[in-house]
Amino acid sequence: MPSRRIRVTGTPEAPLRAALTALRTELGVPETFPPEVLAEAERAAKAPAPPAEDATDIPFFTIDPPTSMDLDQAMHLSRRGTGGTGFRVRYAIADVAAFVVPGGALDTEAHRRVTTLYFPDEKTPLHPPLLSEGAASLLPDVTRPAVLWTIDLDADGRTSAVDVRRALVRSRVKLDYATAQRQIDAGTAEEPLALLKDIGEARERLEVERGGISLNVPEQEIVERDHTYELAYRAPLPADGWNAQISLLTGMAAADLMLTHGTGVLRTLPTAPDGAVGRLHRTAHALHIDWPHHMSYAELIRSLDPHLPHHAAFLQECTTLLRGAGYTVFRDGNLPAVTTHAAVAAPYTHCTAPLRRLVDRYASELCLAPGNPPAWVLAGLDALPKQMADGNRLAGTVERECVDIVEAALLKDRVGDLFDGYVVDVDERQPTVGKVQLDAPAVVARLEGGTTPLPLGERLRVRLTQADPGTSKVRFAPA
């Protein structure tokens, strides 16, 4: 599900840092790793299990946010086939299992944490930074063990062959999304990067064909300007979507491998109920978004521009249809009733972020030895769905609370001020209560205190009634 994770450019001021520290304490987020975990990580960093194959001659590259150091994926893209009409995707995934001994201190701690937690000022990693940002990360100009996927595509971007094995890899360059987009747009990108657009767009066309959905929800970002901070929206670049398509391609290939061999763990999402889609139809109408009856939900999503405030508001509301995603385990050929992810519109699994998500390490092992996975994988498989659900629930709480804290911290001196925005949600049981999305700053917050029903989708002038990062969330009232 797309997140409302807030990114920080610069150093958060003291009140914000204090509120975030208090949140971590309240939620019981671990501050450090136990000594035995750090000691095991130090030993593993010096002597990971070496793969038999050497693929360091392939010039891989990574695309991540500028400050990221926990690099799970590196890729190399090339042409193949008669006349070079097809493509070859080489996708290297950090081989966390090369460092983590099943049942050891690192493994036990990873099962306790389940997923990396992201706060605006710092993150609480799944694995010690010595590994996640060092020895196991696919950083440039260093040799690393990896799970190497080789996926051949035809001229239309359809998968024609899949191979996965362990190998040593070496990334040559670390790119960020803006740099990658700039080079591709300017025509200066070398072929392995330039092909990201060709392959990404081909896969997007196939996504349309099968009825899949990718939500380009704008990200809230704290930006430092003139020694102060403000909230702004960052709409995803095309390169964000193309890069995501490579990950989706790999997750779909992994799911197919698991289903073929009868044992695995899928990321599943049931089809949204008619009532939820009907509610979105009403929201689209209220936001003056044209949604003809003959147009599918997936087609509508692709017609929206996240740079437009009312489109961005609707995209945020669309995330409600993605609730209910979970992990489904199956074994011994007994396939589950639901094998697909409704938004992907195909079987899919998480396997491309093992530095940040526990389940991905299991998925990699299930694909590397699909007919005979390691005993520790089979032993831990049935407990995974609940562990991941609990971890994702905590991550969701962190995300929501961080958004509230950041908005309150940046608006604390503006209580009583007037703002303009869109009413993006109205409580059906209490029509005087809802949500407002401001034009500026980039805030979506609770709206209450009026005496008449809120006008869903309409512009409204509102007054900030409370904003205290330590004690309360942001609240607005109709002006």
C-alpha positions as a printed Julia matrix, in Angstrom:
479×3 Matrix{Float64}:
   0.0     0.0     0.0
   1.42    3.44   -0.84
   2.57    5.24    2.25
   2.44    8.76    3.56
   5.98    8.44    4.84
   7.55   11.84    5.39
  11.1    12.51    4.25
  13.28   15.16    5.85
  15.66   17.43    3.97
  17.93   18.92    6.61
  18.01   18.39   10.39
  14.68   18.47   12.28
  14.43   21.12   14.98
  14.51   20.17   18.68
  10.74   20.05   19.45
  10.16   17.72   16.53
  13.04   15.47   17.55
  11.73   15.36   21.13
   8.24   14.36   20.0
   9.62   11.62   17.76
  11.81   10.3    20.57
   8.76   10.18   22.83
   6.83    8.28   20.14
   9.56    5.65   19.89
   9.47    5.21   23.67
   5.67    4.96   23.71
   5.63    2.3    21.0
   8.49    0.3    22.54
  10.71    0.71   19.49
  14.16   -0.71   20.3
  16.91    1.9    20.58
  19.86   -0.39   19.95
  20.73   -3.95   19.09
  21.69   -6.36   21.91
  25.46   -6.91   22.28
  25.26  -10.54   21.14
  23.5    -9.43   17.92
  26.16   -6.83   17.19
  28.92   -9.33   17.9
  27.39  -11.88   15.53
  26.92   -9.19   12.87
  30.58   -8.23   13.17
  31.68  -11.83   12.69
  29.3   -12.33    9.75
  30.45   -9.12    8.06
  34.0   -10.46    7.95
  33.14  -13.9     6.55
  29.79  -14.22    4.72
  28.97  -17.52    3.04
  30.57  -17.19   -0.42
  28.53  -18.02   -3.55
  30.05  -20.27   -6.21
  29.37  -17.98   -9.17
  31.18  -14.73   -9.98
  29.14  -12.06  -11.8
  31.32   -9.09  -10.9
  31.99   -8.43  -14.6
  28.4    -7.18  -15.02
  28.25   -3.36  -14.48
  25.28   -3.16  -12.12
  23.82    0.14  -10.91
  21.39    1.11   -8.14
  18.6     3.7    -7.98
  17.6     4.86   -4.5
  16.9     8.06   -2.54
  20.11   10.15   -2.31
  20.84    9.44    1.36
  19.97    5.71    1.36
  22.73    3.31    2.32
  20.68    0.11    2.76
  20.68   -0.84   -0.92
  18.7    -4.04   -1.51
  18.69   -4.07   -5.32
  21.08   -3.47   -8.19
  20.23   -3.95  -11.86
  21.72   -4.28  -15.31
  19.51   -4.02  -18.4
  20.43   -5.1   -21.92
  18.95   -6.05  -25.27
  18.71   -9.65  -26.45
  17.27  -11.82  -29.2
  17.18  -11.43  -32.96
  17.7    -7.81  -33.85
  17.89   -6.89  -30.18
  14.12   -6.61  -29.9
  13.9    -8.42  -26.57
  15.41   -7.52  -23.2
  17.42   -9.13  -20.41
  16.91   -7.94  -16.85
  19.62   -8.85  -14.38
  18.42   -7.97  -10.9
  20.73   -8.55   -7.94
  19.13   -8.73   -4.49
  21.19   -8.46   -1.3
  21.84  -11.98    0.0
  21.0   -11.55    3.67
  21.05  -15.31    4.25
  24.78  -15.26    3.51
  25.22  -13.35    6.78
  22.42  -14.64    9.04
  22.73  -18.04   10.71
  19.28  -19.65   11.21
  18.4   -19.66   14.89
  21.28  -17.36   15.8
  21.14  -14.01   17.56
  20.8   -12.04   14.3
  17.99  -14.28   13.11
  16.12  -14.08   16.42
  16.38  -10.29   16.5
  15.17  -10.01   12.88
  12.1   -12.08   13.77
  11.46   -9.73   16.68
  11.75   -6.57   14.55
  10.23   -7.96   11.31
  10.65   -4.76    9.3
  12.63   -1.53    9.21
  10.71    1.35   10.8
  11.03    4.77    9.2
  10.83    7.97   11.23
  11.39   11.46    9.8
  14.62   11.91   11.77
  16.04    8.36   11.66
  15.14    4.75   11.02
  15.07    1.66   13.2
  16.63   -1.01   10.98
  15.76   -4.67   10.7
  19.45   -5.61   10.75
  22.44   -3.84   12.36
  23.77   -1.03   10.13
  27.1    -2.86   10.0
  25.27   -5.27    7.69
  22.27   -3.35    6.3
  24.31   -0.26    5.39
  27.66   -2.0     5.09
  28.69   -5.57    4.4
  25.36   -6.77    2.97
  24.35   -3.58    1.15
  24.9    -3.38   -2.64
  27.0    -0.22   -2.39
  29.07    0.88   -5.38
  32.6    -0.37   -6.01
  32.51   -3.23   -3.51
  31.94   -6.94   -4.12
  28.87   -8.41   -2.44
  27.04  -11.76   -2.29
  23.66  -11.51   -3.99
  20.66  -13.47   -5.18
  20.9   -12.84   -8.92
  17.73  -12.95  -11.02
  18.08  -13.12  -14.8
  14.73  -12.51  -16.49
  14.44  -12.56  -20.27
  11.64  -10.55  -21.86
  10.3   -10.49  -25.39
   9.83   -7.3   -27.4
   6.52   -6.61  -25.6
   8.08   -7.02  -22.16
   6.55  -10.44  -21.46
   8.63  -12.9   -19.47
  10.11  -15.68  -21.59
  12.72  -17.21  -19.23
  13.72  -16.92  -15.57
  16.89  -17.97  -13.78
  17.84  -17.32  -10.14
  21.09  -18.25   -8.41
  23.61  -16.99   -5.91
  26.5   -14.91   -7.25
  29.06  -12.29   -6.34
  28.16   -8.9    -7.84
  29.69   -5.45   -7.96
  27.67   -2.27   -8.47
  29.42    0.47  -10.4
  27.32    3.52   -9.54
  24.67    4.68   -7.08
  22.01    6.86   -8.76
  19.07    8.73   -7.28
  15.72    9.03   -9.06
  16.16   12.65  -10.13
  19.6    11.97  -11.65
  18.37    8.86  -13.45
  15.37   10.75  -14.82
  17.53   13.66  -15.95
  19.98   11.42  -17.81
  17.21    9.43  -19.5
  15.33   12.57  -20.54
  18.48   14.23  -21.88
  19.48   11.14  -23.88
  22.84   10.95  -22.07
  22.12    7.72  -20.18
  24.15    4.67  -21.19
  22.12    1.73  -22.49
  21.75   -0.19  -19.21
  20.03    2.87  -17.69
  18.34    4.13  -20.86
  16.56    0.77  -21.21
  14.85    1.36  -17.86
  12.37    3.58  -19.71
  11.78    1.07  -22.52
  11.31   -1.87  -20.18
   9.4     0.15  -17.6
   6.93    1.46  -20.17
   6.52   -2.01  -21.71
   5.74   -3.46  -18.29
   3.32   -0.59  -17.58
   1.45   -1.43  -20.8
   1.2    -5.05  -19.67
  -0.04   -3.84  -16.29
  -2.83   -1.97  -18.08
  -3.62   -5.08  -20.11
  -4.04   -7.32  -17.08
  -5.91   -4.66  -15.06
  -3.19   -3.87  -12.54
  -2.88   -0.59  -10.65
   0.09    1.52   -9.55
  -0.87    4.48   -7.38
   1.37    7.53   -7.83
   0.54    9.07   -4.47
   2.53   12.26   -3.75
   4.97   11.99   -0.86
   5.05   14.53    1.94
   8.5    16.0     2.42
   9.99   18.3     5.06
  12.14   20.83    3.25
  14.66   23.14    4.93
  14.53   26.68    3.54
  16.14   29.8     5.04
  16.8    28.09    8.38
  13.18   27.05    8.76
  11.11   24.06    7.64
   8.02   23.61    5.55
   5.98   20.73    4.21
   5.72   20.17    0.48
   4.43   17.45   -1.81
   6.76   15.43   -4.04
   5.01   13.75   -6.96
   6.74   10.56   -8.14
   8.91   10.79  -11.24
   8.39    8.41  -14.18
  11.69    6.77  -13.16
  10.11    5.88   -9.79
   7.45    3.92  -11.62
   9.85    2.26  -14.08
  12.08    1.16  -11.23
   9.06   -0.21   -9.36
   8.12   -2.23  -12.44
  11.45   -4.11  -12.27
  10.71   -5.04   -8.66
   7.14   -6.06   -9.56
   8.46   -8.16  -12.46
  10.77  -10.03  -10.08
   8.08  -10.51   -7.45
   5.75  -11.96  -10.07
   8.47  -14.29  -11.37
   9.15  -15.46   -7.81
   5.47  -16.12   -7.17
   5.21  -18.18  -10.36
   8.22  -20.27   -9.27
   6.63  -20.95   -5.87
   3.26  -21.85   -7.35
   4.88  -24.17   -9.9
   6.72  -26.09   -7.16
   3.88  -26.01   -4.63
   5.49  -24.32   -1.61
   5.81  -20.63   -0.89
   4.58  -17.39    0.61
   2.58  -14.93   -1.51
   1.61  -11.33   -0.99
  -2.15  -11.44   -1.57
  -4.94   -8.87   -1.73
  -8.6    -9.74   -2.33
 -10.68   -7.77   -4.8
 -12.21   -4.67   -3.22
 -15.92   -4.97   -2.35
 -18.41   -3.11   -4.53
 -19.29   -0.79   -1.67
 -15.73    0.51   -1.41
 -15.57    1.18   -5.15
 -18.96    2.87   -5.02
 -17.71    5.18   -2.29
 -14.74    6.14   -4.49
 -17.16    6.95   -7.31
 -18.9     9.42   -4.99
 -15.55   10.89   -3.92
 -14.47   11.3    -7.56
 -17.71   13.09   -8.36
 -17.28   15.37   -5.35
 -13.71   16.21   -6.41
 -14.94   16.99   -9.94
 -13.01   14.06  -11.44
 -14.7    12.67  -14.52
 -15.18    8.92  -14.1
 -17.39    7.63  -16.95
 -19.28    4.4   -16.28
 -17.43    2.61  -19.07
 -14.0     3.49  -17.6
 -12.42    0.97  -15.25
 -10.87    1.94  -11.96
  -7.41    1.07  -13.3
  -7.92    3.28  -16.37
  -9.05    6.18  -14.23
  -5.98    5.96  -11.99
  -3.69    6.24  -15.01
  -5.5     9.34  -16.23
  -4.76   11.3   -13.05
  -2.0    13.85  -12.55
  -0.56   13.75   -9.0
   0.64   17.34   -9.44
  -2.99   18.56   -9.36
  -4.3    19.0    -5.81
  -7.72   17.41   -6.37
  -6.14   14.48   -8.26
  -3.57   14.02   -5.47
  -6.39   14.05   -2.92
  -8.29   11.37   -4.83
  -5.16    9.2    -5.21
  -4.71    9.32   -1.44
  -8.31    8.17   -0.97
  -7.71    5.34   -3.46
  -5.27    3.73   -1.04
  -8.32    2.55    0.94
  -8.9    -0.12   -1.73
  -5.48   -1.61   -0.98
  -6.28   -2.36    2.65
  -6.51   -6.02    3.46
  -3.24   -7.14    1.89
  -1.52   -9.99    3.7
   0.81  -12.95    3.33
  -0.48  -16.38    2.33
   1.6   -19.5     2.96
   1.11  -22.77    1.1
   3.05  -26.03    0.93
   3.13  -29.51   -0.58
   1.13  -28.49   -3.63
  -1.92  -27.38   -1.62
  -2.51  -24.03   -3.3
  -4.55  -21.37   -1.47
  -7.95  -20.18   -2.64
  -6.56  -16.69   -3.32
  -3.2   -16.58   -5.11
  -3.3   -13.09   -6.62
  -2.74   -9.54   -5.48
  -5.67   -7.45   -6.72
  -3.57   -4.34   -7.39
  -0.9    -6.3    -9.25
  -3.63   -8.39  -10.95
  -1.36  -11.45  -10.83
   0.35  -13.75   -8.31
   3.04  -11.77   -6.53
   5.43  -12.01   -3.6
   7.83   -9.79   -1.71
  11.41  -10.84   -2.46
  13.37   -7.7    -3.39
  13.95   -5.95   -0.02
  15.52   -8.48    2.4
  17.59   -5.83    4.18
  14.37   -4.13    5.27
  11.72   -6.88    5.38
  11.94  -10.32    7.01
   9.72  -12.25    4.58
  11.94  -11.46    1.6
  14.79  -13.62    2.94
  12.41  -16.58    3.07
  11.1   -15.86   -0.43
  14.62  -15.82   -1.89
  15.42  -19.22   -0.38
  12.16  -20.7    -1.66
  13.09  -19.59   -5.17
  16.74  -20.64   -5.02
  15.79  -24.2    -4.08
  12.1   -24.46   -5.04
  11.97  -28.23   -4.87
  13.95  -28.58   -1.67
  14.07  -25.38    0.43
  16.23  -25.32    3.57
  14.77  -26.86    6.72
  14.8   -23.51    8.54
  12.6   -22.0     5.82
  10.01  -24.77    6.07
  10.1   -24.63    9.88
   9.44  -20.9     9.99
   7.02  -20.6     7.09
   3.69  -21.0     8.9
   4.49  -18.3    11.48
   5.45  -15.71    8.86
   2.01  -14.25    8.04
   1.26  -13.3    11.64
   4.78  -12.02   12.25
   4.6    -9.84    9.15
   1.08   -8.65   10.01
   2.21   -7.59   13.49
   5.29   -5.84   12.09
   3.33   -4.06    9.37
   0.73   -2.96   11.9
   3.46   -1.31   13.98
   4.95    0.26   10.84
   1.54    1.66    9.94
   1.14    3.15   13.41
   4.61    4.72   13.15
   3.73    6.17    9.77
   0.43    7.72   10.89
   1.8     9.08   14.15
   4.87   10.55   12.46
   2.7    12.39    9.94
   0.62   13.83   12.8
   3.69   14.84   14.81
   5.44   16.5    11.88
   2.34   18.42   10.85
   1.79   19.58   14.43
   5.43   20.6    14.88
   5.47   22.69   11.73
   2.11   24.36   12.46
   2.42   24.87   16.23
   2.95   28.64   15.89
   0.06   29.14   13.49
  -2.98   28.22   15.58
  -5.8    30.56   14.59
  -4.48   31.13   11.06
  -6.65   30.59    7.99
  -5.82   28.17    5.17
  -7.38   27.06    1.89
  -7.85   23.44    0.94
 -10.08   20.64   -0.34
 -12.46   18.55    1.73
 -11.2    15.08    0.79
 -13.2    12.9     3.17
 -16.48   13.13    5.1
 -17.56   10.76    7.83
 -20.8     9.18    6.6
 -22.11    8.89   10.17
 -20.97   12.37   11.22
 -21.11   14.58    8.11
 -19.69   17.54   10.03
 -16.43   15.61   10.53
 -13.91   14.8     7.8
 -10.47   15.56    6.39
  -9.04   18.58    4.63
  -6.03   18.65    2.33
  -4.39   22.07    2.36
  -2.99   23.72   -0.73
   0.06   24.74    1.3
   1.67   23.56    3.46
   1.35   19.89    2.44
  -1.0    18.81    5.23
  -3.93   16.4     5.36
  -5.69   16.65    8.72
  -8.93   16.19   10.62
 -11.67   18.77   10.07
 -14.39   19.22   12.66
 -16.35   21.79   14.61
 -18.78   23.02   11.98
 -22.57   22.97   12.24
 -23.42   21.97    8.67
 -22.39   18.9     6.62
 -18.97   19.26    5.03
 -18.94   19.74    1.24
 -16.95   16.72    0.02
 -14.64   17.69   -2.82
 -15.22   21.42   -2.49
 -12.7    24.1    -1.67
 -13.06   25.41    1.84
 -11.36   28.01    3.99
 -10.43   26.49    7.34
  -8.96   27.68   10.61
  -6.22   25.84   12.52
  -7.62   25.12   15.98
  -4.87   23.0    17.54
  -1.34   21.83   16.77
   0.95   20.55   19.5
   3.45   17.82   18.64
   3.68   16.74   22.27
   0.02   16.42   23.24
  -2.36   16.65   20.31
  -2.8    16.22   16.6
  -3.54   18.9    14.07
  -7.17   19.92   13.93
  -8.99   22.36   11.67
 -12.48   23.83   11.72
 -14.47   25.5     8.93
 -13.69   29.2     9.02
